């Protein structure tokens, strides 16, 4: 908006120069000092309701219509070719670096972190597994590979003492490709005699037994939770079946093959579980096609049996 500059003189003889950025009227009221000495009413300013009216100076700020100005349009320059920019910068002596990964590099080329391997614990676990009667727990293929690679186990010993599941475990690990890198603890020696192995087993055997005890306890708790969950599910199915039979719902709709008609309860199981008295547990009747009873779940067979000696003592 354009500025308007104007000046005016007040009755007191003062000249005022102002610059206005808006349009309108400027009014200034003032009282002359000579009005106090004038006695004749003809020389005085007009009155309204017996009151003196001050001298008023009004100035109009001329309104000038603004001319429409064209809004500058943004200019878009075409993008330059990165290769041309690189060549131009190189010609000027500027070093250009591309931080994007090259096509040849990949995440698989990054070497994995080296694992710290305690071969004394591995030897103690190896001896405990070999003394299991019967053998049910295969030794880790990674552990066998490292013990053989270090010279703790010879090929002759492997042919004499290893079980078939140990060989399968080692072949499975070798079939995975390049073995995982590891490094041993420098302060621990590599046993070469049977006496040294016995000493290592006495020193580290409790660690392996404790770990087996924790793992077996975890497997037992997991198996117990699975059985409890299956029992609750069967109780719910039996109650739902009884409710559907009471309402006369057709039970001919069987879900999948392998489920007997007696256990078929139809496609809809979205009904809320009915509330039952906590003191009276519902009877669970499991209908099977065969007379032989079948376990609801097979317990985990991966748990070690190295605790047999401790349990036998207790």
MODELLER restraints for C-alpha pairs under 7 A, 6 or more apart:
rsr = mdl.restraints
at = mdl.atoms
rsr.add(forms.Gaussian(group=physical.xy_distance, feature=features.Distance(at['CA:1:A'], at['CA:21:A']), mean=6.76, stdev=0.5))
rsr.add(forms.Gaussian(group=physical.xy_distance, feature=features.Distance(at['CA:2:A'], at['CA:21:A']), mean=6.42, stdev=0.5))
rsr.add(forms.Gaussian(group=physical.xy_distance, feature=features.Distance(at['CA:3:A'], at['CA:19:A']), mean=6.41, stdev=0.5))
rsr.add(forms.Gaussian(group=physical.xy_distance, feature=features.Distance(at['CA:3:A'], at['CA:20:A']), mean=5.65, stdev=0.5))
rsr.add(forms.Gaussian(group=physical.xy_distance, feature=features.Distance(at['CA:3:A'], at['CA:21:A']), mean=4.56, stdev=0.5))
rsr.add(forms.Gaussian(group=physical.xy_distance, feature=features.Distance(at['CA:4:A'], at['CA:19:A']), mean=5.46, stdev=0.5))
rsr.add(forms.Gaussian(group=physical.xy_distance, feature=features.Distance(at['CA:4:A'], at['CA:20:A']), mean=5.06, stdev=0.5))
rsr.add(forms.Gaussian(group=physical.xy_distance, feature=features.Distance(at['CA:4:A'], at['CA:21:A']), mean=6.18, stdev=0.5))
rsr.add(forms.Gaussian(group=physical.xy_distance, feature=features.Distance(at['CA:5:A'], at['CA:18:A']), mean=5.75, stdev=0.5))
rsr.add(forms.Gaussian(group=physical.xy_distance, feature=features.Distance(at['CA:5:A'], at['CA:19:A']), mean=4.18, stdev=0.5))
rsr.add(forms.Gaussian(group=physical.xy_distance, feature=features.Distance(at['CA:5:A'], at['CA:20:A']), mean=6.24, stdev=0.5))
rsr.add(forms.Gaussian(group=physical.xy_distance, feature=features.Distance(at['CA:6:A'], at['CA:17:A']), mean=5.76, stdev=0.5))
rsr.add(forms.Gaussian(group=physical.xy_distance, feature=features.Distance(at['CA:6:A'], at['CA:18:A']), mean=5.57, stdev=0.5))
rsr.add(forms.Gaussian(group=physical.xy_distance, feature=features.Distance(at['CA:6:A'], at['CA:19:A']), mean=6.37, stdev=0.5))
rsr.add(forms.Gaussian(group=physical.xy_distance, feature=features.Distance(at['CA:7:A'], at['CA:15:A']), mean=6.95, stdev=0.5))
rsr.add(forms.Gaussian(group=physical.xy_distance, feature=features.Distance(at['CA:7:A'], at['CA:16:A']), mean=5.36, stdev=0.5))
rsr.add(forms.Gaussian(group=physical.xy_distance, feature=features.Distance(at['CA:7:A'], at['CA:17:A']), mean=3.98, stdev=0.5))
rsr.add(forms.Gaussian(group=physical.xy_distance, feature=features.Distance(at['CA:7:A'], at['CA:18:A']), mean=6.00, stdev=0.5))
rsr.add(forms.Gaussian(group=physical.xy_distance, feature=features.Distance(at['CA:8:A'], at['CA:15:A']), mean=5.66, stdev=0.5))
rsr.add(forms.Gaussian(group=physical.xy_distance, feature=features.Distance(at['CA:8:A'], at['CA:16:A']), mean=5.41, stdev=0.5))
rsr.add(forms.Gaussian(group=physical.xy_distance, feature=features.Distance(at['CA:8:A'], at['CA:17:A']), mean=6.55, stdev=0.5))
rsr.add(forms.Gaussian(group=physical.xy_distance, feature=features.Distance(at['CA:9:A'], at['CA:15:A']), mean=4.14, stdev=0.5))
rsr.add(forms.Gaussian(group=physical.xy_distance, feature=features.Distance(at['CA:9:A'], at['CA:16:A']), mean=6.05, stdev=0.5))
rsr.add(forms.Gaussian(group=physical.xy_distance, feature=features.Distance(at['CA:11:A'], at['CA:32:A']), mean=6.22, stdev=0.5))
rsr.add(forms.Gaussian(group=physical.xy_distance, feature=features.Distance(at['CA:12:A'], at['CA:32:A']), mean=6.16, stdev=0.5))
rsr.add(forms.Gaussian(group=physical.xy_distance, feature=features.Distance(at['CA:23:A'], at['CA:61:A']), mean=5.61, stdev=0.5))
rsr.add(forms.Gaussian(group=physical.xy_distance, feature=features.Distance(at['CA:23:A'], at['CA:62:A']), mean=6.81, stdev=0.5))
rsr.add(forms.Gaussian(group=physical.xy_distance, feature=features.Distance(at['CA:23:A'], at['CA:63:A']), mean=5.87, stdev=0.5))
rsr.add(forms.Gaussian(group=physical.xy_distance, feature=features.Distance(at['CA:24:A'], at['CA:60:A']), mean=6.15, stdev=0.5))
rsr.add(forms.Gaussian(group=physical.xy_distance, feature=features.Distance(at['CA:24:A'], at['CA:61:A']), mean=5.40, stdev=0.5))
rsr.add(forms.Gaussian(group=physical.xy_distance, feature=features.Distance(at['CA:25:A'], at['CA:58:A']), mean=6.80, stdev=0.5))
rsr.add(forms.Gaussian(group=physical.xy_distance, feature=features.Distance(at['CA:25:A'], at['CA:59:A']), mean=5.67, stdev=0.5))
rsr.add(forms.Gaussian(group=physical.xy_distance, feature=features.Distance(at['CA:25:A'], at['CA:60:A']), mean=4.40, stdev=0.5))
rsr.add(forms.Gaussian(group=physical.xy_distance, feature=features.Distance(at['CA:25:A'], at['CA:61:A']), mean=5.78, stdev=0.5))
rsr.add(forms.Gaussian(group=physical.xy_distance, feature=features.Distance(at['CA:26:A'], at['CA:58:A']), mean=5.61, stdev=0.5))
rsr.add(forms.Gaussian(group=physical.xy_distance, feature=features.Distance(at['CA:26:A'], at['CA:59:A']), mean=5.13, stdev=0.5))
rsr.add(forms.Gaussian(group=physical.xy_distance, feature=features.Distance(at['CA:26:A'], at['CA:60:A']), mean=6.31, stdev=0.5))
rsr.add(forms.Gaussian(group=physical.xy_distance, feature=features.Distance(at['CA:27:A'], at['CA:56:A']), mean=6.72, stdev=0.5))
rsr.add(forms.Gaussian(group=physical.xy_distance, feature=features.Distance(at['CA:27:A'], at['CA:57:A']), mean=5.56, stdev=0.5))
rsr.add(forms.Gaussian(group=physical.xy_distance, feature=features.Distance(at['CA:27:A'], at['CA:58:A']), mean=4.29, stdev=0.5))
rsr.add(forms.Gaussian(group=physical.xy_distance, feature=features.Distance(at['CA:27:A'], at['CA:59:A']), mean=6.36, stdev=0.5))
rsr.add(forms.Gaussian(group=physical.xy_distance, feature=features.Distance(at['CA:28:A'], at['CA:56:A']), mean=5.57, stdev=0.5))
rsr.add(forms.Gaussian(group=physical.xy_distance, feature=features.Distance(at['CA:28:A'], at['CA:57:A']), mean=4.98, stdev=0.5))
rsr.add(forms.Gaussian(group=physical.xy_distance, feature=features.Distance(at['CA:28:A'], at['CA:58:A']), mean=6.33, stdev=0.5))
rsr.add(forms.Gaussian(group=physical.xy_distance, feature=features.Distance(at['CA:29:A'], at['CA:54:A']), mean=6.06, stdev=0.5))
rsr.add(forms.Gaussian(group=physical.xy_distance, feature=features.Distance(at['CA:29:A'], at['CA:55:A']), mean=5.61, stdev=0.5))
rsr.add(forms.Gaussian(group=physical.xy_distance, feature=features.Distance(at['CA:29:A'], at['CA:56:A']), mean=4.40, stdev=0.5))
rsr.add(forms.Gaussian(group=physical.xy_distance, feature=features.Distance(at['CA:29:A'], at['CA:57:A']), mean=6.28, stdev=0.5))
rsr.add(forms.Gaussian(group=physical.xy_distance, feature=features.Distance(at['CA:30:A'], at['CA:54:A']), mean=5.71, stdev=0.5))
rsr.add(forms.Gaussian(group=physical.xy_distance, feature=features.Distance(at['CA:30:A'], at['CA:55:A']), mean=5.33, stdev=0.5))
rsr.add(forms.Gaussian(group=physical.xy_distance, feature=features.Distance(at['CA:30:A'], at['CA:56:A']), mean=6.42, stdev=0.5))
rsr.add(forms.Gaussian(group=physical.xy_distance, feature=features.Distance(at['CA:31:A'], at['CA:54:A']), mean=5.30, stdev=0.5))
rsr.add(forms.Gaussian(group=physical.xy_distance, feature=features.Distance(at['CA:31:A'], at['CA:55:A']), mean=5.94, stdev=0.5))
rsr.add(forms.Gaussian(group=physical.xy_distance, feature=features.Distance(at['CA:35:A'], at['CA:44:A']), mean=6.77, stdev=0.5))
rsr.add(forms.Gaussian(group=physical.xy_distance, feature=features.Distance(at['CA:38:A'], at['CA:44:A']), mean=6.90, stdev=0.5))
rsr.add(forms.Gaussian(group=physical.xy_distance, feature=features.Distance(at['CA:45:A'], at['CA:52:A']), mean=6.92, stdev=0.5))
rsr.add(forms.Gaussian(group=physical.xy_distance, feature=features.Distance(at['CA:45:A'], at['CA:53:A']), mean=6.56, stdev=0.5))
rsr.add(forms.Gaussian(group=physical.xy_distance, feature=features.Distance(at['CA:46:A'], at['CA:52:A']), mean=6.82, stdev=0.5))
rsr.add(forms.Gaussian(group=physical.xy_distance, feature=features.Distance(at['CA:46:A'], at['CA:53:A']), mean=6.44, stdev=0.5))
rsr.add(forms.Gaussian(group=physical.xy_distance, feature=features.Distance(at['CA:47:A'], at['CA:53:A']), mean=5.79, stdev=0.5))
rsr.add(forms.Gaussian(group=physical.xy_distance, feature=features.Distance(at['CA:86:A'], at['CA:96:A']), mean=6.78, stdev=0.5))
rsr.add(forms.Gaussian(group=physical.xy_distance, feature=features.Distance(at['CA:90:A'], at['CA:96:A']), mean=6.99, stdev=0.5))
rsr.add(forms.Gaussian(group=physical.xy_distance, feature=features.Distance(at['CA:114:A'], at['CA:181:A']), mean=5.17, stdev=0.5))
rsr.add(forms.Gaussian(group=physical.xy_distance, feature=features.Distance(at['CA:114:A'], at['CA:182:A']), mean=4.91, stdev=0.5))
rsr.add(forms.Gaussian(group=physical.xy_distance, feature=features.Distance(at['CA:114:A'], at['CA:183:A']), mean=6.71, stdev=0.5))
rsr.add(forms.Gaussian(group=physical.xy_distance, feature=features.Distance(at['CA:115:A'], at['CA:181:A']), mean=6.36, stdev=0.5))
rsr.add(forms.Gaussian(group=physical.xy_distance, feature=features.Distance(at['CA:115:A'], at['CA:182:A']), mean=4.42, stdev=0.5))
rsr.add(forms.Gaussian(group=physical.xy_distance, feature=features.Distance(at['CA:115:A'], at['CA:183:A']), mean=6.24, stdev=0.5))
rsr.add(forms.Gaussian(group=physical.xy_distance, feature=features.Distance(at['CA:116:A'], at['CA:182:A']), mean=5.73, stdev=0.5))
rsr.add(forms.Gaussian(group=physical.xy_distance, feature=features.Distance(at['CA:116:A'], at['CA:183:A']), mean=5.22, stdev=0.5))
rsr.add(forms.Gaussian(group=physical.xy_distance, feature=features.Distance(at['CA:116:A'], at['CA:184:A']), mean=5.93, stdev=0.5))
rsr.add(forms.Gaussian(group=physical.xy_distance, feature=features.Distance(at['CA:117:A'], at['CA:182:A']), mean=6.24, stdev=0.5))
rsr.add(forms.Gaussian(group=physical.xy_distance, feature=features.Distance(at['CA:117:A'], at['CA:183:A']), mean=5.86, stdev=0.5))
rsr.add(forms.Gaussian(group=physical.xy_distance, feature=features.Distance(at['CA:117:A'], at['CA:184:A']), mean=4.98, stdev=0.5))
rsr.add(forms.Gaussian(group=physical.xy_distance, feature=features.Distance(at['CA:117:A'], at['CA:185:A']), mean=6.92, stdev=0.5))
rsr.add(forms.Gaussian(group=physical.xy_distance, feature=features.Distance(at['CA:118:A'], at['CA:184:A']), mean=6.10, stdev=0.5))
rsr.add(forms.Gaussian(group=physical.xy_distance, feature=features.Distance(at['CA:118:A'], at['CA:185:A']), mean=6.29, stdev=0.5))
rsr.add(forms.Gaussian(group=physical.xy_distance, feature=features.Distance(at['CA:119:A'], at['CA:184:A']), mean=7.00, stdev=0.5))
rsr.add(forms.Gaussian(group=physical.xy_distance, feature=features.Distance(at['CA:120:A'], at['CA:200:A']), mean=6.29, stdev=0.5))
rsr.add(forms.Gaussian(group=physical.xy_distance, feature=features.Distance(at['CA:121:A'], at['CA:204:A']), mean=5.84, stdev=0.5))
rsr.add(forms.Gaussian(group=physical.xy_distance, feature=features.Distance(at['CA:122:A'], at['CA:143:A']), mean=6.68, stdev=0.5))
rsr.add(forms.Gaussian(group=physical.xy_distance, feature=features.Distance(at['CA:124:A'], at['CA:200:A']), mean=6.35, stdev=0.5))
rsr.add(forms.Gaussian(group=physical.xy_distance, feature=features.Distance(at['CA:124:A'], at['CA:201:A']), mean=4.49, stdev=0.5))
rsr.add(forms.Gaussian(group=physical.xy_distance, feature=features.Distance(at['CA:124:A'], at['CA:204:A']), mean=6.04, stdev=0.5))
rsr.add(forms.Gaussian(group=physical.xy_distance, feature=features.Distance(at['CA:124:A'], at['CA:205:A']), mean=5.47, stdev=0.5))
rsr.add(forms.Gaussian(group=physical.xy_distance, feature=features.Distance(at['CA:125:A'], at['CA:208:A']), mean=6.00, stdev=0.5))
rsr.add(forms.Gaussian(group=physical.xy_distance, feature=features.Distance(at['CA:128:A'], at['CA:306:A']), mean=6.50, stdev=0.5))
rsr.add(forms.Gaussian(group=physical.xy_distance, feature=features.Distance(at['CA:129:A'], at['CA:137:A']), mean=6.98, stdev=0.5))
rsr.add(forms.Gaussian(group=physical.xy_distance, feature=features.Distance(at['CA:129:A'], at['CA:306:A']), mean=6.95, stdev=0.5))
rsr.add(forms.Gaussian(group=physical.xy_distance, feature=features.Distance(at['CA:132:A'], at['CA:305:A']), mean=6.77, stdev=0.5))
rsr.add(forms.Gaussian(group=physical.xy_distance, feature=features.Distance(at['CA:132:A'], at['CA:306:A']), mean=6.35, stdev=0.5))
rsr.add(forms.Gaussian(group=physical.xy_distance, feature=features.Distance(at['CA:137:A'], at['CA:302:A']), mean=6.35, stdev=0.5))
rsr.add(forms.Gaussian(group=physical.xy_distance, feature=features.Distance(at['CA:137:A'], at['CA:304:A']), mean=5.70, stdev=0.5))
rsr.add(forms.Gaussian(group=physical.xy_distance, feature=features.Distance(at['CA:138:A'], at['CA:165:A']), mean=5.70, stdev=0.5))
rsr.add(forms.Gaussian(group=physical.xy_distance, feature=features.Distance(at['CA:138:A'], at['CA:166:A']), mean=5.40, stdev=0.5))
rsr.add(forms.Gaussian(group=physical.xy_distance, feature=features.Distance(at['CA:139:A'], at['CA:166:A']), mean=5.79, stdev=0.5))
rsr.add(forms.Gaussian(group=physical.xy_distance, feature=features.Distance(at['CA:140:A'], at['CA:169:A']), mean=6.32, stdev=0.5))
rsr.add(forms.Gaussian(group=physical.xy_distance, feature=features.Distance(at['CA:141:A'], at['CA:169:A']), mean=4.65, stdev=0.5))
rsr.add(forms.Gaussian(group=physical.xy_distance, feature=features.Distance(at['CA:141:A'], at['CA:170:A']), mean=4.05, stdev=0.5))
rsr.add(forms.Gaussian(group=physical.xy_distance, feature=features.Distance(at['CA:141:A'], at['CA:173:A']), mean=5.34, stdev=0.5))
rsr.add(forms.Gaussian(group=physical.xy_distance, feature=features.Distance(at['CA:142:A'], at['CA:173:A']), mean=6.17, stdev=0.5))
rsr.add(forms.Gaussian(group=physical.xy_distance, feature=features.Distance(at['CA:144:A'], at['CA:170:A']), mean=6.53, stdev=0.5))
rsr.add(forms.Gaussian(group=physical.xy_distance, feature=features.Distance(at['CA:145:A'], at['CA:170:A']), mean=6.57, stdev=0.5))
rsr.add(forms.Gaussian(group=physical.xy_distance, feature=features.Distance(at['CA:147:A'], at['CA:153:A']), mean=5.87, stdev=0.5))
rsr.add(forms.Gaussian(group=physical.xy_distance, feature=features.Distance(at['CA:148:A'], at['CA:154:A']), mean=6.37, stdev=0.5))
rsr.add(forms.Gaussian(group=physical.xy_distance, feature=features.Distance(at['CA:152:A'], at['CA:190:A']), mean=6.60, stdev=0.5))
rsr.add(forms.Gaussian(group=physical.xy_distance, feature=features.Distance(at['CA:152:A'], at['CA:191:A']), mean=6.47, stdev=0.5))
rsr.add(forms.Gaussian(group=physical.xy_distance, feature=features.Distance(at['CA:152:A'], at['CA:192:A']), mean=6.79, stdev=0.5))
rsr.add(forms.Gaussian(group=physical.xy_distance, feature=features.Distance(at['CA:191:A'], at['CA:197:A']), mean=6.24, stdev=0.5))
rsr.add(forms.Gaussian(group=physical.xy_distance, feature=features.Distance(at['CA:209:A'], at['CA:306:A']), mean=6.71, stdev=0.5))
rsr.add(forms.Gaussian(group=physical.xy_distance, feature=features.Distance(at['CA:209:A'], at['CA:307:A']), mean=6.61, stdev=0.5))
rsr.add(forms.Gaussian(group=physical.xy_distance, feature=features.Distance(at['CA:212:A'], at['CA:304:A']), mean=6.03, stdev=0.5))
rsr.add(forms.Gaussian(group=physical.xy_distance, feature=features.Distance(at['CA:213:A'], at['CA:307:A']), mean=6.82, stdev=0.5))
rsr.add(forms.Gaussian(group=physical.xy_distance, feature=features.Distance(at['CA:215:A'], at['CA:303:A']), mean=6.65, stdev=0.5))
rsr.add(forms.Gaussian(group=physical.xy_distance, feature=features.Distance(at['CA:216:A'], at['CA:303:A']), mean=5.33, stdev=0.5))
rsr.add(forms.Gaussian(group=physical.xy_distance, feature=features.Distance(at['CA:219:A'], at['CA:300:A']), mean=6.32, stdev=0.5))
rsr.add(forms.Gaussian(group=physical.xy_distance, feature=features.Distance(at['CA:223:A'], at['CA:299:A']), mean=5.75, stdev=0.5))
rsr.add(forms.Gaussian(group=physical.xy_distance, feature=features.Distance(at['CA:227:A'], at['CA:296:A']), mean=6.71, stdev=0.5))
rsr.add(forms.Gaussian(group=physical.xy_distance, feature=features.Distance(at['CA:227:A'], at['CA:297:A']), mean=6.82, stdev=0.5))
rsr.add(forms.Gaussian(group=physical.xy_distance, feature=features.Distance(at['CA:234:A'], at['CA:284:A']), mean=6.91, stdev=0.5))
rsr.add(forms.Gaussian(group=physical.xy_distance, feature=features.Distance(at['CA:235:A'], at['CA:284:A']), mean=5.65, stdev=0.5))
rsr.add(forms.Gaussian(group=physical.xy_distance, feature=features.Distance(at['CA:236:A'], at['CA:273:A']), mean=6.71, stdev=0.5))
rsr.add(forms.Gaussian(group=physical.xy_distance, feature=features.Distance(at['CA:238:A'], at['CA:284:A']), mean=6.98, stdev=0.5))
rsr.add(forms.Gaussian(group=physical.xy_distance, feature=features.Distance(at['CA:241:A'], at['CA:265:A']), mean=5.35, stdev=0.5))
rsr.add(forms.Gaussian(group=physical.xy_distance, feature=features.Distance(at['CA:251:A'], at['CA:264:A']), mean=6.53, stdev=0.5))
rsr.add(forms.Gaussian(group=physical.xy_distance, feature=features.Distance(at['CA:251:A'], at['CA:265:A']), mean=5.86, stdev=0.5))
rsr.add(forms.Gaussian(group=physical.xy_distance, feature=features.Distance(at['CA:251:A'], at['CA:266:A']), mean=5.80, stdev=0.5))
rsr.add(forms.Gaussian(group=physical.xy_distance, feature=features.Distance(at['CA:253:A'], at['CA:266:A']), mean=5.38, stdev=0.5))
rsr.add(forms.Gaussian(group=physical.xy_distance, feature=features.Distance(at['CA:254:A'], at['CA:261:A']), mean=6.91, stdev=0.5))
rsr.add(forms.Gaussian(group=physical.xy_distance, feature=features.Distance(at['CA:254:A'], at['CA:264:A']), mean=5.54, stdev=0.5))
rsr.add(forms.Gaussian(group=physical.xy_distance, feature=features.Distance(at['CA:254:A'], at['CA:266:A']), mean=6.26, stdev=0.5))
rsr.add(forms.Gaussian(group=physical.xy_distance, feature=features.Distance(at['CA:255:A'], at['CA:267:A']), mean=6.88, stdev=0.5))
rsr.add(forms.Gaussian(group=physical.xy_distance, feature=features.Distance(at['CA:260:A'], at['CA:289:A']), mean=6.76, stdev=0.5))
rsr.add(forms.Gaussian(group=physical.xy_distance, feature=features.Distance(at['CA:262:A'], at['CA:287:A']), mean=6.76, stdev=0.5))
rsr.add(forms.Gaussian(group=physical.xy_distance, feature=features.Distance(at['CA:263:A'], at['CA:287:A']), mean=6.63, stdev=0.5))
